[in-house]
């Protein structure tokens, strides 16, 4: 049955590798169960309800991706989008969180319409190859930077923006040890290297007093505070059109960038095209709508899926395990919260290194291909946004092709996207 559904032999994988990859992805992104309720809680939303909504929407969307699209890419409420929800819309503009949830649902409806009409699939497949390679490597730099920050190896500095963290910090020492450990295990091709490293680091922190041992394992969910509390009527008011557009725009290209990057790493692209793209894109559309109904912000693909791909996942079977673990997390939130960020940080750093391999596929001898790839590569981590990195890279592609007389290499869809990006930066640049 598993072979018929997931085509394991065709994808040169096994049940063990798939489940190991799924478990690795879940552990790398388990922080969302704790962090998302904390961020949305600042918007005045009941934390218990948001936790329930986070797990339910992540489980649902991840299951759709696994069973319908057969890709090892997990989904959950996006970190940048929950911050925009809380700080820009609710706290910044004074919009009630119930109305903001209505806006999220409407943006999810737009995702669904554009996916069913194959417009989003055309967007994914029409992105130039140089940008696909640059996006994969840019995401690699991005998640490596996130890992270095989570490990406190890299810290903020007012004079130089970033600086080296304190080597006396036990979290830094454990993360550095874990980084070397996982790198050695991966070099020796030991199965489950990333997962072994995460567990070893988390356990090693217990006697040092930096890994919190949960006082209890189980807790009951409380969905009532956010379930079906969205306000459609207020969301449909004329003044909220720009908010819907921002949610739609950011998630569209953040999700596209993540899908392209992870699929590039996993070798899922065929002649630069993304097979079953529409099926994969339905996952975040339905996930966003379910998330809004249950009480959380926009659901999107997670770059931490690259950790599972690095661990061997090649099909959607691992997603079934991830979805099940999210359901379990509804009742085991204290246990999930016990996995510290510094324990998963080395995994992100090393996965970032693996994703940089796509740079070898860029035609560096052709500067009209190299320059857009480079802009995408550097803009993604420096702006802390996959969507922004991809948009700047696409604009640079359009401009350099026009300037060098290679206009025929610009597809009609790229012209449209370039115009939309210019409008976005002109009118919504502050967002």
C-alpha atoms as one frame of an Amber mdcrd trajectory, in Angstrom:
protein
   0.000   0.000   0.000   2.790   2.416   0.887   4.560   1.648  -2.379   1.380
   2.307  -4.360   0.724   5.649  -2.635   4.243   7.062  -2.297   6.253   5.247
  -5.035   9.160   4.540  -2.685  11.146   2.353  -5.094  10.763   4.851  -7.921
  12.170   7.571  -5.654  14.980   5.287  -4.444  14.010   5.484  -0.791  12.764
   3.273   2.033  10.159   3.498   4.778  12.925   3.903   7.375  14.555   6.811
   5.523  11.215   8.529   5.014  10.198   8.274   8.662  13.652   9.359   9.805
  13.474  12.363   7.485   9.993  13.221   8.740  11.089  13.041  12.367  14.117
  15.220  11.607  11.955  17.867   9.919   9.495  17.888  12.807  12.221  18.333
  15.411  13.767  21.149  13.370  10.448  23.030  13.146   8.836  21.985  16.459
   9.585  25.445  17.811   6.578  26.748  15.851   4.270  25.049  18.366   5.644
  27.335  21.079   6.781  30.452  19.192   3.678  31.041  17.046   1.271  31.193
  20.036   3.667  33.554  21.811   3.784  35.986  18.882   0.050  35.911  18.151
  -0.626  36.095  21.891   0.827  39.610  21.792  -2.035  40.505  19.456  -4.439
  39.623  22.267  -5.289  36.152  20.988  -5.785  33.336  23.542  -2.521  31.394
  23.566  -4.175  28.010  24.156  -6.444  28.507  21.151  -3.543  29.569  18.924
  -1.533  26.514  19.958  -4.433  24.271  18.937  -4.843  26.136  15.638  -1.090
  25.982  14.947  -0.966  22.205  15.327  -4.226  21.513  13.471  -3.410  23.734
  10.464   0.167  22.411  10.269  -1.023  18.796  10.459  -3.724  19.334   7.837
  -1.546  21.200   5.321   1.404  18.836   5.784  -0.858  15.841   5.238  -2.286
  17.365   2.048   1.260  17.963   0.774   2.295  14.393   1.584  -0.742  12.475
   0.355  -1.805  14.640  -2.582   1.518  16.029  -3.886   3.871  13.315  -2.496
   6.595  15.776  -1.476   8.537  15.755   1.828   7.780  19.400   2.525   6.095
  20.327   5.805   3.904  23.365   6.354   2.926  25.468   9.363   2.044  29.084
  10.191   4.849  31.258   8.808   7.101  33.130  11.215   7.414  36.343   9.213
   3.701  36.405   8.465   2.677  35.949  12.101   4.906  38.905  12.987   3.244
  40.987  10.265  -0.159  39.860  11.564   0.633  40.938  15.140   2.887  43.969
  14.888   1.810  45.603  11.616  -1.910  44.837  11.403  -3.236  44.338  14.932
  -0.884  46.475  17.008   0.279  48.857  14.255  -3.076  49.620  12.618  -5.402
  48.768  15.460  -7.260  46.091  13.471  -9.000  43.548  15.756  -7.417  40.115
  15.532 -10.773  38.626  14.534 -10.815  40.903  11.481  -7.181  40.072  10.709
  -8.103  36.375  10.685 -10.793  37.210   8.134  -8.128  38.868   5.987  -5.973
  35.731   6.239  -8.907  33.564   5.130  -9.560  35.802   2.106  -5.898  35.654
   1.092  -6.087  31.854   1.362  -9.124  31.922  -0.921  -7.070  33.876  -3.473
  -4.323  31.243  -3.227  -6.902  28.546  -3.929  -8.375  30.330  -6.958  -4.970
  31.026  -8.518  -3.873  27.439  -7.872  -6.988  25.893  -9.427  -6.509  28.102
 -12.494  -2.842  26.968 -12.717  -1.551  30.549 -12.477   0.630  29.742  -9.464
   2.047  26.669 -11.235   3.036  28.834 -14.202   4.744  31.251 -11.803   6.813
  28.429 -10.301   7.789  26.913 -13.652   8.461  30.230 -15.441  11.032  31.408
 -12.919  14.405  31.418 -14.764  16.837  28.629 -13.857  19.444  31.083 -12.587
  16.929  32.386 -10.041  15.957  28.859  -9.001  19.599  28.032  -8.287  20.158
  31.394  -6.598  17.032  30.946  -4.492  18.130  27.504  -3.284  21.538  28.814
  -2.254  20.013  32.002  -0.821  17.729  29.913   1.373  20.811  27.943   2.383
  22.526  31.130   3.548  19.297  32.269   5.159  18.690  29.174   7.271  22.401
  28.931   8.120  22.211  32.486   9.435  19.075  31.610  11.408  20.912  28.617
  12.841  23.949  30.711  13.795  21.656  33.233  15.448  19.673  30.583  17.319
  22.937  29.097  18.565  24.120  32.573  19.647  27.279  32.010  17.628  26.331
  35.174  15.748  24.785  38.038  17.750  23.592  41.574  17.051  26.105  44.413
  17.239  25.270  48.117  17.010  28.562  48.999  15.312  28.968  46.117  12.859
  25.365  44.815  12.733  26.521  41.284  13.622  29.418  39.875  15.624  30.747
  36.645  17.095  28.937  35.498  20.240  30.529  34.743  23.590  32.438  31.471
  23.583  31.920  31.269  27.341  28.173  30.817  26.847  27.326  27.124  27.422
  24.678  27.267  24.670  27.307  28.451  22.185  29.682  25.683  23.258  27.031
  22.981  22.983  25.867  24.260  19.588  29.459  24.359  18.312  30.020  20.819
  19.613  26.802  19.698  17.925  27.845  21.367  14.674  31.112  19.424  14.591
  29.400  16.199  15.712  26.722  16.293  13.016  29.277  17.294  10.365  31.431
  14.283  11.252  28.444  11.928  11.277  27.263  13.249   7.912  30.767  12.941
   6.442  30.897   9.326   7.595  27.446   8.833   5.995  25.839   7.635   9.226
  22.057   7.400   8.913  20.081   9.831  11.046  23.117  12.064  11.637  21.062
  15.235  12.026  18.515  13.641  14.348  21.250  12.034  16.481  22.953  15.400
  16.832  19.766  17.175  17.907  19.001  14.573  20.577  22.582  14.485  21.898
  22.773  18.277  22.222  19.377  18.565  23.911  20.213  15.819  26.438  23.700
  17.215  27.077  22.118  20.514  28.104  20.166  18.928  30.979  23.077  18.590
  33.464  24.260  22.074  32.455  20.867  23.482  33.371  20.216  24.995  29.943
  17.769  22.358  28.669  14.495  22.621  30.543  13.049  19.307  31.647   9.242
  19.586  31.418   7.365  19.201  34.704   4.645  17.293  32.857   4.272  15.781
  29.409   0.558  16.048  28.604  -1.804  19.016  28.486  -5.377  19.367  27.240
  -6.109  21.630  24.232  -8.356  24.685  24.561  -9.526  25.627  21.032 -12.581
  27.677  21.985 -10.797  31.035  22.295  -9.975  31.295  18.578 -12.041  28.626
  16.802 -14.358  30.215  14.175 -13.760  33.680  15.640 -12.767  35.341  12.342
 -14.765  38.400  11.218 -15.539  38.254   7.480 -17.727  41.336   7.384 -15.038
  43.663   8.684 -12.374  41.977   6.548 -14.338  42.737   3.395 -14.379  46.468
   4.071 -12.792  48.638   1.421  -9.843  49.816   3.499  -8.442  46.326   4.020
  -7.623  45.583   0.397  -3.946  46.392   0.805  -3.692  44.080   3.815  -5.090
  41.163   1.820  -2.618  41.935  -0.955   0.371  41.944   1.410  -0.598  38.602
   2.954  -1.174  37.213  -0.523   2.006  38.626  -2.048   4.442  37.728   0.716
   3.189  34.172   1.172   2.948  33.545  -2.564   6.619  34.210  -3.208   7.868
  33.055   0.173   6.168  29.711  -0.481   7.344  29.551  -4.096  10.914  30.326
  -3.036  10.853  27.633  -0.357   9.365  25.013  -2.689  11.899  25.765  -5.413
  14.810  25.753  -2.965  13.906  22.493  -1.223  12.992  20.771  -4.495  16.271
  21.915  -6.008  18.137  20.373  -3.078  16.150  17.121  -3.213  16.513  16.760
  -6.980  12.756  16.944  -7.570  12.897  19.454 -10.431  12.699  18.012 -13.947
  14.285  20.149 -16.685  13.792  23.154 -14.422  10.103  22.367 -13.966   8.295
  21.503 -10.747   6.203  18.313 -11.231   2.819  18.284  -9.495   3.253  21.965
  -8.662  -0.479  22.683  -8.445  -0.978  19.832  -5.996   1.827  21.132  -3.808
   0.488  24.676  -3.936  -2.979  23.535  -2.851  -1.502  22.538   0.507  -0.745
  26.083   1.672  -4.029  27.389   0.224  -6.135  24.904   2.187  -3.803  25.157
   5.183  -4.202  28.940   5.330  -7.984  28.683   5.189  -8.078  26.000   7.917
  -5.629  28.053   9.974  -7.814  31.157   9.763 -10.903  29.160  10.739  -9.194
  27.616  13.758  -7.305  30.745  14.768  -3.814  31.347  13.344  -2.035  33.354
  10.665  -1.008  32.301   7.147   0.304  28.757   6.632   3.309  28.285   4.361
   6.008  25.766   3.445   8.882  25.535   5.918  12.531  25.742   4.928  13.301
  23.345   7.794  11.961  20.645   5.452  15.426  20.785   3.904  16.721  19.074
   7.068  14.426  16.117   6.427  15.448  16.009   2.766  19.087  15.997   3.863
  18.246  13.076   6.174  16.935  11.099   3.201  13.238  11.973   2.766  12.135
  11.879  -0.873   8.361  11.284  -0.730   5.330  12.375   1.248   5.469   9.413
   3.626   7.492  11.394   6.143   4.798  14.067   6.023   2.288  11.578   7.387
   4.506  11.133  10.433   4.985  14.904  10.768   1.220  15.461  10.640   0.708
  12.805  13.297   3.372  14.391  15.500   1.653  17.787  15.205  -1.579  16.173
  16.372   0.266  14.587  19.294   1.854  17.978  20.026  -1.621  19.353  20.745
  -1.591  17.167  23.851   2.189  17.153  24.454   3.055  20.837  24.117   5.350
  20.840  27.215   7.465  18.026  25.754   7.757  19.724  22.350   8.726  22.973
  24.060  11.566  21.174  25.841  13.578  20.862  22.574  15.791  23.995  22.760
  16.555  26.132  19.722  20.310  25.777  20.194  19.882  21.994  19.737  18.299
  22.359  16.285  20.555  25.263  15.240  23.499  23.101  14.023  21.112  21.147
  11.785  20.015  24.345  10.072  23.602  25.482   9.564  24.663  22.219   7.935
  21.567  21.985   5.781  22.381  25.514   4.611  25.794  24.261   3.522  24.207
  21.437   1.528  21.838  23.807  -0.257  24.719  25.937  -1.538  25.643  23.126
  -3.936  23.116  24.551  -6.412  25.471  27.494  -7.076  27.547  25.164  -9.250
  24.630  25.053 -11.715  24.614  28.823 -12.312  26.168  29.873 -15.647  28.695
  32.253 -14.095  30.310  32.953 -17.473  27.067  34.655 -18.577  26.744  37.753
 -16.404  23.080  38.213 -17.350  22.503  34.894 -15.567  25.122  35.306 -12.825
  24.035  38.767 -11.642  20.357  37.897 -10.919  21.474  34.705  -9.157  23.916
  36.704  -7.046  21.310  39.328  -6.112  18.887  36.587  -5.056  21.654  34.852
  -3.119  22.673  37.870  -1.042  19.282  39.579  -0.734  17.547  36.568   0.813
  19.611  36.424   4.035  20.324  40.160   4.248  16.653  41.164   4.007  15.656
  38.152   6.108  12.980  37.330   3.542  12.807  34.658   0.852  10.049  36.594
  -0.923  12.093  39.806  -1.055  15.207  37.992  -2.230  13.314  36.323  -5.057
  11.574  39.568  -6.074  14.821  41.556  -6.198  16.491  38.773  -8.145  13.655
  38.671 -10.662  13.733  42.453 -11.124  17.491  42.357 -11.689  16.951  39.577
 -14.247  14.422  41.688 -16.140  16.518  44.864 -16.077  19.777  43.233 -17.173
  18.078  41.321 -19.982  16.505  44.575 -21.230  19.809  46.436 -20.963  21.715
  43.790 -22.929  19.120  43.421 -25.665  17.986  39.948 -24.618  14.337  40.881
 -24.261  13.150  37.668 -25.917  14.423  35.729 -22.894  11.839  37.480 -20.717
   8.594  35.495 -20.709   5.204  37.280 -20.592   4.667  36.100 -17.014   8.051
  37.523 -15.932   6.999  40.880 -17.405   3.805  40.788 -15.344   5.618  39.752
 -12.173   8.233  42.466 -12.651   5.512  45.084 -12.918   3.835  43.738  -9.778
   7.147  43.777  -7.899   7.778  47.387  -8.883   4.304  48.334  -7.668   4.854
  46.393  -4.470   8.129  48.170  -3.660   6.670  51.533  -4.680   3.500  51.367
  -2.577   4.084  48.649   0.020   7.815  48.968   0.560   7.423  49.691   4.266
   5.555  46.416   4.759
